[in-house]
Amino acid sequence: MTLEEFLRFWNVTREELAYICDCSLTTVNHWFSQGDHRRVPNEKHEQRLALAHHIWTTVETEPEYLQTLREMYHRNRRRTVD
């Protein structure tokens, strides 16, 4: 998913984009710059944007049952077996 497509759906900060794409804020800032310093997201970044889009879209439409299961998981994480 391209950066432009992602930003049409989601209102995120540059810091959040850096986290989503597992890159530095400096890299993200270069995506928005003009001229010689401009960079574009690479395939890895676009895959991460697509994954975040998929997860967030799914979360918006998931049934309440799955939301409850997720909350239960966070409260009762699996114990490590030694």
C-alpha positions as CSV (number, residue, x, y, z in Angstrom):
1,M,0.0,0.0,0.0
2,T,1.4,3.4,-0.9
3,L,1.9,6.1,1.6
4,E,-0.7,8.3,-0.2
5,E,-3.3,5.5,-0.1
6,F,-2.6,4.8,3.6
7,L,-3.0,8.5,4.5
8,R,-6.3,8.8,2.7
9,F,-7.7,6.3,5.3
10,W,-5.8,7.0,8.5
11,N,-4.9,10.2,10.3
12,V,-1.5,9.4,11.8
13,T,1.5,11.4,12.9
14,R,4.9,11.1,11.4
15,E,6.1,9.5,14.6
16,E,3.4,6.9,14.3
17,L,4.3,6.3,10.6
18,A,7.9,5.7,11.8
19,Y,6.7,3.1,14.3
20,I,4.4,1.4,11.8
21,C,7.1,1.2,9.2
22,D,9.9,0.3,11.6
23,C,12.1,3.2,10.5
24,S,13.4,6.4,11.8
25,L,11.5,9.7,12.1
26,T,14.2,11.2,9.8
27,T,13.3,8.7,7.1
28,V,9.6,9.5,7.4
29,N,10.4,13.2,7.2
30,H,12.4,12.6,4.0
31,W,9.2,11.1,2.5
32,F,7.5,14.5,2.9
33,S,10.4,16.7,1.8
34,Q,10.9,18.2,-1.6
35,G,14.0,18.3,-3.7
36,D,17.2,16.3,-3.5
37,H,16.5,14.9,0.0
38,R,13.2,13.4,-0.9
39,R,12.9,9.7,-0.5
40,V,10.0,7.3,-1.1
41,P,8.9,4.4,1.1
42,N,10.4,1.1,0.0
43,E,8.6,-2.2,-0.4
44,K,9.1,-3.2,3.2
45,H,7.5,0.1,4.3
46,E,4.6,-0.3,2.0
47,Q,4.0,-3.9,3.2
48,R,3.9,-2.6,6.8
49,L,1.5,0.1,5.8
50,A,-0.7,-2.5,4.2
51,L,-0.5,-4.7,7.3
52,A,-1.5,-1.8,9.6
53,H,-4.4,-0.9,7.3
54,H,-5.6,-4.5,7.3
55,I,-5.4,-4.9,11.1
56,W,-7.1,-1.6,11.8
57,T,-9.8,-2.2,9.2
58,T,-10.4,-5.7,10.8
59,V,-10.5,-4.2,14.3
60,E,-13.2,-1.8,13.2
61,T,-15.4,-4.6,12.0
62,E,-14.7,-7.4,14.3
63,P,-17.5,-8.8,16.4
64,E,-17.8,-8.0,20.1
65,Y,-17.0,-11.7,20.9
66,L,-13.5,-11.3,19.4
67,Q,-13.0,-8.0,21.3
68,T,-13.8,-9.8,24.5
69,L,-11.4,-12.6,23.8
70,R,-8.7,-10.1,23.1
71,E,-9.3,-8.4,26.4
72,M,-9.3,-11.7,28.2
73,Y,-5.9,-12.5,26.6
74,H,-4.4,-9.3,27.8
75,R,-5.6,-9.9,31.3
76,N,-4.6,-13.6,31.4
77,R,-1.5,-13.9,29.4
78,R,-0.1,-17.4,29.1
79,R,2.4,-18.4,31.7
80,T,5.8,-19.5,30.6
81,V,6.6,-23.1,31.1
82,D,10.0,-23.8,32.5
